[in-house]
Amino acid sequence: MTSLNWRRFFTINDLAGLRVEDPVVFDATHALYFRLYGEGLIDGVRVDHVDGLTDPAAYCRQLRTRLDAIARPADAPPGPAYIIIEKILADGEPLATDWRVDGTSGYDFMEQVAALLHASSGAEPLATLWADISGRSAAFSPEELRARQELLAWQFDGQRRGCVEAFVALARSTPECDGLTRGMLDRAIERMLWVFPVYRTYGTGDAAPAADAAIRETVRERVAEFVPPGEDAVVDRILAWLAGEGPGDAGLAAEAVRKFQQLSAPIAAKAVEDTAFYRYGRLLSRNDVGFDAGRMSLDIGDFHAAMIDRTRNWPAAMLATATHDHKRGEDVRARLAVLSEIPDLWRTHVERWLDLALPFADGVAPDDSYMLLQTLFGAWPEGLSAADGGGLSDYAERIVAWQEKALREAKLRSSWESPDSDYETRCHDLARALLDPTRSQAFLEDLTALVAKLAPAAEANSLAQVALRYTVPGVPDLYQGTEAIDLSLVDPDNRRPVNYARLQANLDGEPLAKMALIQRLLTLRRDHPALFATSGYDPIAVTGARADQVIAFRRVGDRAVLRCVVPLRTAECHLDGIGVRDWWGDTALASGERLADLVGDRSVSIELLPATG
């Protein structure tokens, strides 16, 4: 790690990076894809981790140009090719519209819809509960900062030093930088990477896109508290080079900027998603790929704004809620999201469970115990009873596999490089004891009772997630097997073989609510392709006492109008036994239609109405 002299995929030394910017390498590595596209066997491509490239924008434009120039068989769907990129967007970060791609693979939507399901009122009490139990920070930002600092000093030390040397060479190429020492540049680069707000910027050494300016300004503001006195000018100099405005040799500037940008991206991925997310446990449903763990909820108005922007700029981008890389399945997150609405009830159960777990938790850190309890609740399999010894044993082994990865990714008490088998065994023993009906009957009965109690609210979240994925602008992505309830955990759990025979049997019989809704919405999309592909997104105003617990919009086509009314955060209605009509009260659409009449006992109201005018 300290003597690394080649570019790799994140921290995997055996996966060396390829110089795809070299025309010979580009042609050799893309020959198969171009042949398949030319033969009509594929209609597009997904580019994995686009931010790892030297110049993502130039690469995407080149890819589009080459694909568009390929002749296709007469019976193949006409072009242009569908190009999707795996790109993590930070909150408020736009995707460049001049890359000639169709959009992202959907992590941005996954974050938006997941945050929409959470109640902002749960943020403070759940953060307090986490801090009380774990003794760690109630906020996410200190965990992110510490993880960035540790990984820069350890797993990315070689790349950091290589980056510094590139800037040293650049500084020495011009008299204007005679006062810049290696130490100054090292400190500035290190501290800038501590606080970098996005995966990367997109400068080329002699230029940079206009959107990078706001990012550079954020870095300047954030890094101020960490820079030694008198060295803020060093940060300004590096930021100028990132903007393509600094002095010195042009070739050296391009190399230095490239190394910085190809370091900031893996630091964001490994420090945030693969380290801090495993250390911070306020609510695990807010810790997933592309998520902002520091934010509990997304305002309905902000979701509307994001969908309007999607309509304008990315109508063909993908809409994902589950992937091969998710840390928790979409229905695990939907169930955990309910806890944001009932933090006091959750605290009561957790405190009871921690007491019941005490005889088995000797030597297990409280933060690991609490993350285990959240996971046991969130991923609890459908139909598993507190007395099913065989089923509980199978579940325990899934949990143990998750636990091993979580402990090693957190890098606090174990790691992939140096596993602490004794500590891991204590954690595994705790998980197995809690899932043993002969030792933890009281815990299992209380846990299953809570799962059952919150099941209607969890299902409502699940159906809201499905409804939005298939109705807002974009191309819905159904990850393998998630037609049914997706209670998977991080890989390898989310990559288990799919029981297609069972899915087919469910479809042929009486589909569960989730599958039935997917079937209905896919049928609508098939029968009205233009409505979903080209129509806009028009928010519908909602009034009344629960206006902030329903999202409504319409998509207007030439021949039909799709009206969607999706309740949000309805745990109170399900828990208190309030009749649906009474609970909605005077809540109504701007047209005057009452939610009590529109939704009734259904979780969503999706209607195809005749076009007017």
C-alpha positions, 0 to 999 in steps of 0.5 A, spaced: 500 500 500 505 504 501 509 502 495 504 501 490 506 504 483 500 502 479 493 504 478 488 499 481 480 498 482 479 501 489 483 497 494 484 491 490 491 490 488 490 484 483 485 489 479 490 493 475 487 499 472 487 500 464 489 506 460 483 506 456 484 513 454 490 510 450 486 508 443 490 502 442 487 499 449 480 502 448 480 498 441 482 492 444 478 492 450 471 494 447 472 490 441 467 485 444 462 490 445 462 493 439 461 486 435 455 484 439 452 491 438 453 491 431 450 484 431 444 486 434 445 482 440 445 488 445 442 495 445 447 498 449 452 498 455 453 500 462 459 503 464 461 501 471 465 506 476 466 511 470 469 516 475 475 511 475 477 513 468 482 519 467 477 523 463 470 520 464 467 525 459 471 524 453 471 517 454 463 517 454 463 521 448 468 517 444 464 511 446 457 514 443 461 516 437 463 509 436 457 506 437 453 510 433 457 509 427 456 501 427 451 499 422 446 494 425 442 488 422 435 490 419 431 486 425 435 490 430 432 496 434 434 502 431 439 506 435 442 510 438 445 505 443 443 506 450 449 508 455 448 508 462 453 510 467 454 507 474 455 514 477 454 516 485 452 523 485 452 527 492 446 531 494 445 537 489 451 534 484 448 535 477 450 530 472 453 533 466 448 533 460 454 534 455 457 527 456 452 524 451 449 518 455 442 517 457 443 517 465 446 513 471 444 506 473 439 509 478 443 510 485 441 517 485 433 515 485 434 509 490 437 515 495 431 519 493 425 514 494 429 511 500 429 518 503 422 520 502 420 514 506 423 516 512 420 521 517 425 527 519 422 527 526 426 521 527 432 524 526 434 526 533 431 521 537 434 515 533 441 519 533 441 520 541 439 513 542 445 511 537 450 515 541 447 513 548 448 505 546 454 506 542 458 512 545 460 514 538 458 520 535 450 522 534 452 525 527 455 522 521 460 527 519 465 525 524 465 518 522 466 520 515 472 525 517 475 519 521 475 514 516 477 518 510 483 520 514 485 513 516 484 510 509 489 516 506 494 514 511 493 507 510 490 503 504 491 509 499 498 512 502 502 510 496 497 513 491 497 519 496 504 520 495 504 519 488 499 525 487 503 529 492 510 528 487 506 530 481 504 536 484 511 537 486 514 536 479 508 541 477 510 546 482 517 546 480 516 547 473 514 554 474 518 560 478 511 562 481 511 556 485 518 557 488 515 557 495 511 551 495 515 545 499 513 538 498 510 538 505 506 544 504 503 540 498 502 534 502 498 537 507 494 541 503 492 535 498 491 530 504 486 535 508 482 537 501 481 530 500 478 529 508 473 534 506 472 533 498 464 533 497 463 529 491 467 523 488 471 527 483 471 533 479 473 533 471 478 538 470 483 536 464 489 540 467 488 546 462 480 546 463 475 544 467 467 544 466 463 550 469 460 545 474 466 544 478 467 551 480 461 550 486 465 544 488 472 547 489 468 553 493 465 548 497 472 545 498 475 551 500 470 553 505 471 546 508 478 545 509 479 552 512 479 549 519 484 544 518 489 547 514 495 550 518 496 557 519 499 561 513 498 555 508 491 556 505 494 559 499 497 552 498 490 550 497 488 556 493 494 554 488 491 547 488 484 549 486 487 553 481 490 547 477 484 543 478 480 549 475 485 549 469 488 556 471 494 554 474 501 556 472 507 551 470 508 545 465 501 543 461 503 536 461 505 536 468 498 539 470 494 534 466 498 529 470 497 532 477 490 533 476 489 526 473 492 523 480 488 527 484 481 526 481 483 518 481 484 519 488 478 523 490 473 518 487 476 511 491 477 515 497 469 517 497 467 510 496 472 506 500 472 511 506 464 513 506 460 507 503 465 501 505 468 504 512 464 509 515 457 506 513 459 500 517 461 504 523 455 509 524 448 506 526 443 511 527 438 508 522 441 502 517 436 504 512 440 510 511 447 507 509 447 505 502 450 506 496 449 513 494 446 515 500 447 521 504 447 518 511 447 525 514 440 526 512 434 522 515 429 524 510 427 528 503 422 533 503 416 532 498 417 538 494 425 536 493 423 530 490 418 533 486 424 538 484 428 532 482 423 528 478 422 535 474 429 535 473 429 528 471 424 529 466 428 535 463 434 532 462 434 524 464 428 521 461 431 515 460 436 514 466 435 508 470 430 507 476 433 502 481 431 500 488 436 494 489 442 492 486 448 487 486 451 492 491 446 494 495 447 493 503 440 492 505 435 489 500 429 494 498 424 491 503 429 491 509 430 499 508 422 499 507 421 496 514 427 499 517 424 506 515 418 505 519 422 506 525 424 513 523 416 514 525 416 511 532 423 512 535 420 512 542 417 505 541 423 502 538 427 505 544 423 501 548 424 494 545 431 495 544 433 497 551 429 490 553 433 486 547 439 489 550 438 486 557 436 480 554 442 479 550 446 481 556 448 474 558 451 472 551 454 479 549 460 478 553 466 482 550 461 484 544 462 492 543 455 495 544 455 499 537 456 492 534 450 489 538 445 495 536 447 494 529 446 486 530 439 488 533 437 493 527 439 487 522 435 482 525 429 486 525 430 489 518 432 482 515 427 478 518 424 473 513 417 472 511 413 467 515 419 465 520 416 464 527 420 464 533 419 457 534 422 454 528 429 452 530 431 450 523 429 456 519 432 460 525 439 456 524 439 458 517 437 465 518 443 465 523 448 463 518 446 469 513 447 474 519 453 471 521 456 472 514 453 479 514 456 480 520 463 478 518 463 483 512 460 488 517 466 488 522 471 487 517 469 493 513 468 497 519 476 496 521 475 498 528 475 491 531 477 486 525 479 487 518 480 483 511 487 484 512 488 482 519 481 479 522 480 478 529 477 471 529 476 471 537 472 478 536 468 475 530 467 469 534 464 473 540 459 477 535 457 470 531 456 467 538 451 473 540 447 472 533 446 465 534 444 465 541 439 470 540 436 466 534 436 460 538 429 458 541 432 454 547 436 460 549 432 466 547 425 465 547 423 471 550 427 475 545 424 472 539 417 472 541 418 480 542 422 481 536 417 477 531 411 481 535 414 487 533 415 485 526 408 483 525 406 489 528 409 494 523 408 489 517 402 493 515 406 500 515 413 496 512 408 493 506 406 500 505 413 503 504 414 497 500 409 499 495 410 506 495 417 505 493 415 500 487 409 505 485 414 511 484 419 506 481 414 504 475 411 511 474 416 517 475 420 519 469 425 514 467 427 506 466 425 502 472 430 497 473 428 490 477 434 487 480 433 479 480 428 476 484 425 482 487 419 481 484 418 478 491 419 481 498 427 483 498 430 482 505 437 481 502 443 483 506 450 485 503 453 481 498 454 475 498 447 475 500 444 479 495 447 475 490 444 468 492 440 464 486 433 466 485 428 461 486 424 462 479 420 457 480 417 459 486 416 466 483 412 463 477 408 459 481 406 466 485 405 469 479 400 464 476 397 463 483 395 469 487 401 474 486 403 478 493 401 485 493 408 487 491 408 482 485 401 484 483 403 492 483 409 490 479 405 486 474 399 492 473 404 497 472 408 493 467 402 492 463 400 500 463 407 501 461 407 496 455 400 498 453 402 506 454 409 506 452 409 514 449 405 516 456 411 513 460 417 515 455 415 522 453 410 525 458 412 530 463 411 530 471 406 535 474 406 535 481 399 535 484 398 540 490 395 536 497 391 540 502 389 538 509 392 535 516 396 530 512 398 533 506 406 532 508 404 524 508 402 523 501 405 525 494 401 526 488 403 527 481 400 526 474 403 524 467 399 527 461 400 524 455 396 525 448 391 520 449 391 519 457 393 521 464 396 517 469 395 520 476 399 517 482 397 518 489 402 515 494 401 515 501 408 516 505 410 515 513 403 512 515 405 508 521 401 511 526 394 509 522 396 502 522 399 502 529 393 506 532 387 502 529 384 509 526 380 508 521 383 510 514 377 515 513 378 518 520 386 518 519 386 522 513 381 527 515 380 533 511 386 531 506 385 532 499 388 533 492 387 540 490 381 538 485 377 537 492 378 529 491 379 526 498 384 522 500 380 517 504 376 516 498 382 515 493 386 511 497 381 507 502 384 501 504 389 501 498 396 503 499 397 507 493 392 510 488 394 509 480 389 511 475 389 512 468 384 517 466 382 520 459 386 526 457 382 533 457 383 538 452 
